[in-house]
Amino acid sequence: MIRKSIDLTRKKRLDHAFGDEELSAFLSREPSPEEAAETADRVRHLLDLLDDSELRQIALWKVEGCSNEEIANNLGCVERSVERKLRRIRLLWQNEVTA
């Protein structure tokens, strides 16, 4: 999970700085301990912003690559409920990033 978050963070920072080949080479290397710790701290902070355990679990499943259908099956609800909760998560996180 942390590895995927680190890769996404790096890609956003470097999209305009490197070409596709250079970016692929950079992203394929292992993160430094400092990068891994920084990303873990960011993820913990974002998860702490979510006010209930179900939202935190949904966010973790999404980061791990689960589809909305898989999440709905895990929770025993319909996909529409998952989409609504993901929208709530995005709004909370977006408010944190833009604040």
LOFI-896371 format. One record per residue: chain; z, y, x of N, C-alpha, C, O in turn; residue number from 1; residue in one letter. Coordinates in steps of 0.2 Angstrom, whole numbers, padded with zeros to 4 digits, always signed. Example, Ala and Ser with C-alpha at 12.3 -4.5 7.8 and 13.67 -1.06 7.14 Angstrom:
! LOFI-896371
TITOR chain    nw    nv    nu   caw   cav   cau    cw    cv    cu    ow    ov    ou resi resn
TITOR     A +0039 -0028 +0066 +0039 -0022 +0062 +0039 -0016 +0066 +0042 -0017 +0071    1    a
TITOR     A +0035 -0011 +0064 +0036 -0005 +0068 +0039 +0000 +0064 +0040 +0006 +0067    2    s
END
This chain:
! LOFI-896371
TITOR chain    nw    nv    nu   caw   cav   cau    cw    cv    cu    ow    ov    ou resi resn
TITOR     A +0000 -0006 +0004 +0000 +0000 +0000 +0000 +0006 +0004 -0004 +0011 +0003    1    m
TITOR     A +0004 +0007 +0009 +0005 +0012 +0014 -0002 +0013 +0017 -0004 +0019 +0018    2    i
TITOR     A -0004 +0008 +0020 -0011 +0008 +0024 -0016 +0011 +0020 -0020 +0015 +0022    3    r
TITOR     A -0017 +0009 +0013 -0022 +0012 +0009 -0021 +0020 +0008 -0025 +0024 +0008    4    k
TITOR     A -0014 +0022 +0007 -0013 +0029 +0006 -0015 +0033 +0012 -0017 +0038 +0012    5    s
TITOR     A -0013 +0030 +0018 -0015 +0033 +0024 -0022 +0034 +0025 -0025 +0040 +0027    6    i
TITOR     A -0026 +0029 +0023 -0033 +0029 +0024 -0036 +0035 +0019 -0040 +0038 +0021    7    d
TITOR     A -0033 +0035 +0013 -0036 +0040 +0009 -0034 +0047 +0011 -0038 +0052 +0010    8    l
TITOR     A -0028 +0048 +0014 -0026 +0055 +0016 -0030 +0057 +0022 -0033 +0062 +0022    9    t
TITOR     A -0032 +0052 +0027 -0036 +0054 +0032 -0043 +0055 +0030 -0046 +0060 +0033   10    r
TITOR     A -0046 +0052 +0025 -0052 +0053 +0023 -0053 +0060 +0020 -0058 +0063 +0022   11    k
TITOR     A -0048 +0062 +0016 -0049 +0069 +0013 -0048 +0074 +0019 -0052 +0079 +0018   12    k
TITOR     A -0044 +0073 +0024 -0044 +0078 +0029 -0050 +0078 +0033 -0052 +0084 +0036   13    r
TITOR     A -0053 +0073 +0034 -0059 +0072 +0039 -0066 +0072 +0036 -0071 +0072 +0040   14    l
TITOR     A -0066 +0072 +0030 -0073 +0072 +0027 -0078 +0076 +0030 -0084 +0074 +0031   15    d
TITOR     A -0076 +0083 +0031 -0081 +0087 +0033 -0081 +0088 +0041 -0086 +0091 +0044   16    h
TITOR     A -0076 +0085 +0044 -0076 +0086 +0052 -0080 +0081 +0055 -0082 +0082 +0061   17    a
TITOR     A -0081 +0075 +0052 -0085 +0070 +0056 -0091 +0067 +0052 -0091 +0068 +0046   18    f
TITOR     A -0096 +0064 +0055 -0101 +0060 +0051 -0098 +0054 +0049 -0092 +0052 +0050   19    g
TITOR     A -0102 +0050 +0045 -0100 +0044 +0042 -0098 +0039 +0047 -0093 +0035 +0047   20    d
TITOR     A -0102 +0038 +0053 -0100 +0033 +0058 -0093 +0035 +0061 -0089 +0030 +0062   21    e
TITOR     A -0092 +0041 +0063 -0086 +0043 +0066 -0080 +0042 +0062 -0075 +0040 +0064   22    e
TITOR     A -0081 +0044 +0055 -0076 +0043 +0051 -0074 +0036 +0050 -0068 +0034 +0049   23    l
TITOR     A -0079 +0032 +0049 -0077 +0025 +0049 -0073 +0022 +0055 -0069 +0018 +0054   24    s
TITOR     A -0075 +0024 +0061 -0072 +0022 +0067 -0065 +0024 +0067 -0060 +0021 +0068   25    a
TITOR     A -0064 +0031 +0065 -0057 +0033 +0064 -0053 +0030 +0059 -0047 +0028 +0061   26    f
TITOR     A -0055 +0029 +0053 -0051 +0025 +0048 -0050 +0018 +0049 -0045 +0015 +0047   27    l
TITOR     A -0054 +0015 +0054 -0053 +0008 +0055 -0047 +0007 +0060 -0045 +0001 +0060   28    s
TITOR     A -0045 +0012 +0063 -0039 +0011 +0068 -0033 +0011 +0064 -0032 +0013 +0059   29    r
TITOR     A -0028 +0007 +0067 -0021 +0007 +0064 -0018 +0014 +0065 -0019 +0018 +0070   30    e
TITOR     A -0014 +0016 +0060 -0010 +0022 +0060 -0005 +0022 +0065 -0002 +0017 +0067   31    p
TITOR     A -0003 +0028 +0068 +0002 +0029 +0073 +0009 +0028 +0068 +0009 +0029 +0062   32    s
TITOR     A +0014 +0026 +0072 +0021 +0026 +0068 +0022 +0032 +0065 +0025 +0032 +0059   33    p
TITOR     A +0021 +0038 +0068 +0022 +0044 +0065 +0018 +0045 +0058 +0020 +0048 +0053   34    e
TITOR     A +0011 +0043 +0059 +0007 +0044 +0053 +0010 +0040 +0047 +0010 +0042 +0041   35    e
TITOR     A +0012 +0034 +0049 +0014 +0029 +0044 +0020 +0031 +0041 +0021 +0031 +0034   36    a
TITOR     A +0025 +0034 +0045 +0031 +0037 +0042 +0030 +0043 +0038 +0033 +0044 +0032   37    a
TITOR     A +0025 +0047 +0040 +0024 +0053 +0036 +0021 +0051 +0029 +0023 +0054 +0024   38    e
TITOR     A +0017 +0047 +0029 +0014 +0044 +0023 +0019 +0041 +0018 +0019 +0042 +0012   39    t
TITOR     A +0023 +0037 +0021 +0028 +0034 +0017 +0033 +0039 +0014 +0035 +0038 +0008   40    a
TITOR     A +0034 +0044 +0018 +0039 +0049 +0015 +0035 +0053 +0009 +0038 +0054 +0004   41    d
TITOR     A +0029 +0054 +0010 +0025 +0057 +0004 +0025 +0053 -0002 +0026 +0056 -0007   42    r
TITOR     A +0024 +0047 -0001 +0023 +0042 -0006 +0030 +0042 -0010 +0031 +0042 -0016   43    v
TITOR     A +0036 +0041 -0006 +0042 +0041 -0009 +0044 +0047 -0013 +0046 +0047 -0018   44    r
TITOR     A +0042 +0053 -0010 +0043 +0059 -0013 +0039 +0060 -0020 +0042 +0062 -0025   45    h
TITOR     A +0033 +0058 -0020 +0029 +0058 -0026 +0032 +0053 -0031 +0032 +0054 -0037   46    l
TITOR     A +0034 +0047 -0029 +0037 +0042 -0034 +0043 +0045 -0037 +0045 +0043 -0042   47    l
TITOR     A +0047 +0048 -0033 +0054 +0051 -0035 +0052 +0056 -0040 +0057 +0058 -0045   48    d
TITOR     A +0047 +0059 -0041 +0045 +0064 -0046 +0044 +0061 -0053 +0045 +0065 -0058   49    l
TITOR     A +0043 +0055 -0053 +0041 +0051 -0059 +0048 +0050 -0062 +0053 +0047 -0059   50    l
TITOR     A +0049 +0052 -0069 +0055 +0051 -0072 +0057 +0045 -0075 +0063 +0044 -0078   51    d
TITOR     A +0053 +0040 -0074 +0056 +0033 -0077 +0052 +0027 -0073 +0047 +0028 -0069   52    d
TITOR     A +0056 +0022 -0073 +0054 +0016 -0068 +0047 +0013 -0070 +0043 +0011 -0066   53    s
TITOR     A +0045 +0014 -0077 +0038 +0011 -0079 +0033 +0015 -0076 +0028 +0013 -0073   54    e
TITOR     A +0034 +0022 -0076 +0029 +0026 -0073 +0028 +0025 -0065 +0022 +0025 -0063   55    l
TITOR     A +0034 +0024 -0062 +0034 +0022 -0055 +0030 +0016 -0054 +0026 +0015 -0049   56    r
TITOR     A +0031 +0011 -0058 +0028 +0004 -0057 +0020 +0005 -0058 +0016 +0002 -0055   57    q
TITOR     A +0018 +0009 -0063 +0011 +0010 -0065 +0008 +0013 -0059 +0003 +0011 -0057   58    i
TITOR     A +0011 +0018 -0056 +0008 +0022 -0050 +0008 +0017 -0044 +0002 +0017 -0041   59    a
TITOR     A +0013 +0013 -0043 +0012 +0008 -0037 +0006 +0003 -0039 +0003 +0001 -0034   60    l
TITOR     A +0006 +0000 -0045 +0000 -0004 -0046 -0006 -0001 -0045 -0011 -0004 -0043   61    w
TITOR     A -0007 +0005 -0047 -0013 +0009 -0046 -0015 +0009 -0039 -0021 +0008 -0037   62    k
TITOR     A -0010 +0011 -0035 -0011 +0012 -0028 -0013 +0006 -0025 -0017 +0006 -0020   63    v
TITOR     A -0010 +0000 -0027 -0012 -0006 -0025 -0019 -0009 -0027 -0021 -0014 -0024   64    e
TITOR     A -0022 -0005 -0031 -0029 -0007 -0033 -0030 -0010 -0040 -0035 -0013 -0041   65    g
TITOR     A -0024 -0011 -0044 -0025 -0014 -0050 -0029 -0010 -0055 -0029 -0004 -0055   66    c
TITOR     A -0033 -0013 -0059 -0037 -0010 -0064 -0032 -0008 -0070 -0026 -0010 -0071   67    s
TITOR     A -0034 -0003 -0074 -0030 -0002 -0080 -0029 -0008 -0085 -0024 -0008 -0088   68    n
TITOR     A -0034 -0012 -0085 -0033 -0018 -0089 -0028 -0023 -0086 -0024 -0025 -0090   69    e
TITOR     A -0028 -0023 -0080 -0023 -0028 -0077 -0016 -0025 -0078 -0011 -0028 -0079   70    e
TITOR     A -0015 -0018 -0077 -0009 -0015 -0078 -0006 -0016 -0086 -0001 -0017 -0087   71    i
TITOR     A -0011 -0015 -0090 -0009 -0016 -0097 -0007 -0023 -0099 -0002 -0024 -0102   72    a
TITOR     A -0010 -0028 -0096 -0008 -0035 -0096 -0001 -0036 -0094 +0003 -0039 -0097   73    n
TITOR     A +0000 -0033 -0088 +0007 -0033 -0085 +0012 -0030 -0089 +0018 -0033 -0089   74    n
TITOR     A +0011 -0025 -0092 +0016 -0022 -0097 +0016 -0024 -0104 +0020 -0023 -0108   75    l
TITOR     A +0011 -0028 -0106 +0010 -0030 -0113 +0009 -0025 -0118 +0011 -0024 -0123   76    g
TITOR     A +0004 -0020 -0115 +0002 -0015 -0120 -0006 -0014 -0119 -0009 -0018 -0116   77    c
TITOR     A -0008 -0009 -0123 -0016 -0008 -0123 -0018 -0003 -0117 -0013 +0001 -0115   78    v
TITOR     A -0024 -0004 -0115 -0026 +0001 -0110 -0025 +0008 -0111 -0024 +0012 -0107   79    e
TITOR     A -0026 +0010 -0117 -0025 +0017 -0119 -0018 +0020 -0117 -0018 +0025 -0115   80    r
TITOR     A -0013 +0015 -0118 -0006 +0018 -0116 -0006 +0019 -0109 -0003 +0023 -0106   81    s
TITOR     A -0009 +0014 -0105 -0009 +0015 -0098 -0013 +0021 -0096 -0011 +0025 -0091   82    v
TITOR     A -0019 +0023 -0099 -0023 +0029 -0097 -0018 +0035 -0099 -0018 +0040 -0095   83    e
TITOR     A -0015 +0035 -0104 -0010 +0041 -0106 -0005 +0042 -0101 -0003 +0047 -0099   84    r
TITOR     A -0002 +0036 -0098 +0003 +0037 -0093 +0001 +0039 -0087 +0004 +0042 -0083   85    k
TITOR     A -0005 +0036 -0085 -0009 +0038 -0079 -0010 +0046 -0079 -0009 +0049 -0074   86    l
TITOR     A -0012 +0048 -0085 -0013 +0056 -0085 -0007 +0059 -0084 -0007 +0065 -0081   87    r
TITOR     A -0001 +0057 -0087 +0005 +0060 -0086 +0007 +0060 -0079 +0009 +0065 -0076   88    r
TITOR     A +0006 +0055 -0075 +0007 +0054 -0068 +0003 +0059 -0064 +0006 +0063 -0060   89    i
TITOR     A -0003 +0060 -0066 -0008 +0064 -0062 -0005 +0071 -0063 -0005 +0075 -0058   90    r
TITOR     A -0003 +0073 -0069 -0001 +0080 -0071 +0005 +0082 -0067 +0006 +0087 -0064   91    l
TITOR     A +0010 +0077 -0067 +0016 +0078 -0063 +0015 +0079 -0055 +0017 +0084 -0052   92    l
TITOR     A +0010 +0075 -0053 +0009 +0075 -0046 +0004 +0081 -0044 +0005 +0085 -0039   93    w
TITOR     A +0000 +0083 -0049 -0004 +0089 -0047 +0000 +0095 -0047 -0001 +0100 -0043   94    q
TITOR     A +0005 +0096 -0052 +0009 +0101 -0052 +0013 +0102 -0046 +0015 +0107 -0043   95    n
TITOR     A +0015 +0096 -0043 +0019 +0096 -0036 +0014 +0099 -0031 +0017 +0103 -0026   96    e
TITOR     A +0008 +0096 -0030 +0004 +0098 -0025 +0002 +0106 -0025 +0001 +0109 -0020   97    v
TITOR     A +0001 +0108 -0031 -0001 +0115 -0032 +0004 +0120 -0032 +0003 +0126 -0032   98    t
TITOR     A +0010 +0118 -0032 +0016 +0122 -0033 +0018 +0125 -0026 +0022 +0129 -0025   99    a
END
